[in-house]
């Protein structure tokens, strides 16, 4: 047995106490204890030599082992009799050498977890702790353990702790007195409220308060490197809960916060305001009444003189909470306080007073606090504001008064939940006032009045409403200024929501449309009420009717129809009504086919585009079946007509029908040849051309049958090759390059195996006379904002296809670059225009040479603009690479700042120079400063004003780079 | 430091200059005009208040004269109060800002609007004296204040 003893001790002696082995061994022992292989008595017996050794080091080791073992035992492992013995032992050890205290504290903490701790043991341990261990002389971790111990006792040994009474309170106070570590403080502040609430403090109240109040306001700056560190806000909030934990603290709390509120320290004010608000939960009303004058004057000062938005907001919020608290006091007392507040501010509510806005803010928040304050303040203030409104001369001031006035009415309505203001003497003039304002001669005022009317819809009496309807009816069909449009529509919508029947009867029924201009305005206005059930069918039938009238009406109506559908994309009801009940697509197409001869390509292209857009917006949201149905019934007749007439206008209708088909909706008719022919031969119109290219790409991208696709692609490339070699018509050849670009985009997007053929073809073309078009083709592929090829059109999009394409093509461009062929520089420029930033950075060092050559030699303003845009973006984001190559870029940018042919380039170069002054290490910029400032002098005399403006900005920034400020 | 003018009148800012089509046309030459000079100096901060010279009506559009042919520009400014000790500083700020923002071909005169300041004459003389201006800019404290006044907002 003895040998065993020594071996255990020896084992531990050889280990460092911070070693993981050490704690593993302790775990092992506790495991043995739990399984019954070892008893507590045996363990203590074995550790005897250590525990009663005269050397503190050994005792520390013994205690550490014992404590660690206790920590890993389960909570019901030890019996009461055992615990009795151990507790007595530990409370004795608390009186030991200072070195033994830390492990003892750990042990005590572990002991308190056990369920069977006998009656009296807690008291014994705590008394010994309070008597023998001066908390503030311990290290941070040990102090933390003491606080933990106190909390655990409070939680688990509540009755015993309460029996200790004042001793415990005193113990806590003296333990935490002078604590400086933020971690410990945060821990303390978090559990102190429950301690404060469960004891009565009597003569120790002030002492208890002071020991916490000394931290107020929390002045603590967390180290910036550590993201998980404690924030000042966390400390401040938890402290404020402690300071307001019990009603008894009010007596000490008020003088403290009022004093701090008047200090000039920002955080002191913030924290005081927060406590003031927090205290409303616990402190009694009389205290607030007693200090109301002080609180009010402090808050008033904060709001009226403050430049600090955040502080002002918190002050107002606090005021609202405090006034709400005060509203629980006797009526006459509360009235007196409100009277005090309103009387102070009344003088500021006259026209052109500088403090008008902040005073209104204060009164607004006071009114918002409770029902009685809302009554009092609105009844006092509204008549005054009405008066001010009437005597204010300038419109912009009047509008401001008006807005504030209505906000008070709104508060009254909200607080009472009662919309009817006509019965209230002070407020019954408001509806008419708004109505009158809506007839004002200046738009600013009318805009404000409609804004306000939309807030008060429910409070308008019938007579007012009738007048308003007159007004709305007129405005619905005349051109409105931008300033007024939004608020008018908002008001119209709000009225339609509240009084749908009246709007129908008094407004919409009698609308007279005289010309196309008023039709435009009318249709545009109707869009806002379309989603309301009562109006949906009504509005849509107006749109449909007008879409099927004469060409000019149709052109306008279809435009707004598209806008309507765009607004209510996901509204099932509208879609269903249009497709199932009205068969809108069928109607539109029939109408188009009937009117085809009257449609003039130069004048009415917009009409067809609108119709196509409507088709897209409807078809795109149908399911596959429904799409099938539409295509089956419509497509064939258009194809037949097209093949007979070769009217290119029909291609736009194709586009509308086919672009947004789902992938699984395949159609029988092979129209690729038709499209390809059209794409080769159309010469006249840009939009038409673009539509055909995009549709071609869209169909190729979505073709599901692989062999069919491959044949089609082979066919296309053959046709293209043939046309390039054969035709002398430059138009056709240019079209070929465009076709190749678009087809390349289609196949690259879906990652088809033929894509390499097309990419190579496109790069080959860089060596021919079509190089500029081929270079532009790269931009087409890189561009991601093409509506007919995005996911809304159900196209196949491989992940990161642009990135892959960029890397592939840029490597090839570098490989093939020849100095005599400038089209490579063009190509790199266009490529960059659409390149995602990340991938550009990835390739940066590789293509840097070409980019710089491009900046140096390129003459094409568009390309230069694109490259500069990309660079500017990188400079703005302070990419490391940009910093690395600072001396390569700066001189070239400076040169481009005087680029004669295009002002855009000059401006962009100057932008880049501006952004360089921000966020880059000054020592890298300083060597260039003189050069840049000197170089920019020339730009100050640029012939374009806009360029001069940028040059001034850039030059000033470089001047101030290292200037003392 | 005690403020001299505690509660100055604050005026509304005028709207930004609208860009007209001609200005975007590469082939048209835009001449310098009074509004352009005004735009250069309207944003200068007042040394006392967090307000711009425009808001205080210290500089105004119609008090600026540009003579493109003869390369001369004359700016008159109005101190907020007649005995304002900041007048020289404000004038200096305007001068420095214009010095840095205008092509060197222009001769710039910055003067106090006649009849609006107690010691108008001496301030004008100081501002017109090239050497005194240069000497003032060597003073680190002074240049610090001026830089603060003319530094622009963040991009």
Interface residues (C-beta under 8 A of the other chain):
Chain A: X307 X354 X901 X902 X903 X914 X915 X918 X937 X940 X941 X943 X944 X945 X946 X948 X949 X952 X953 X955 X956 X957 X959 X960 X963 X964 X965
Chain B: X7 X19 X23 X24 X26 X29 X30 X36 X39 X40 X50 X97 X100 X101 X102 X103 X104 X105 X140 X143 X144 X147 X148 X150 X151 X152 X154 X155
